[in-house]
Amino acid sequence: MKQHRKVNLDADHAGHLAVVICNYLNHIRMHLEEYLESDDTDSRTSKPLELMEVFYLAGNIEGRILSNNATEADLELVEAWEAELT
């Protein structure tokens, strides 16, 4: 398992990242039909499973942020989600 370096976040940065996660998940929720329709496979389960994994991962990242155990990989992923929202 690859080890990622833990980062120290101040309260403002941690709060911002938590808001980004919330906004990203709400964006998916508000546009759920679009996400599900974008599945170009014949399987009706692949896209819902992918979304379930995103929500699960987001919860894990949020927990690490709140417990001051966030990693560089967590920050990179949340920054990518933030870029998708803009």
Secondary structure as UniProt FT lines:
FT   HELIX           11..30
FT   HELIX           32..37
FT   HELIX           46..66
FT   TURN            67..68
FT   HELIX           72..85
//
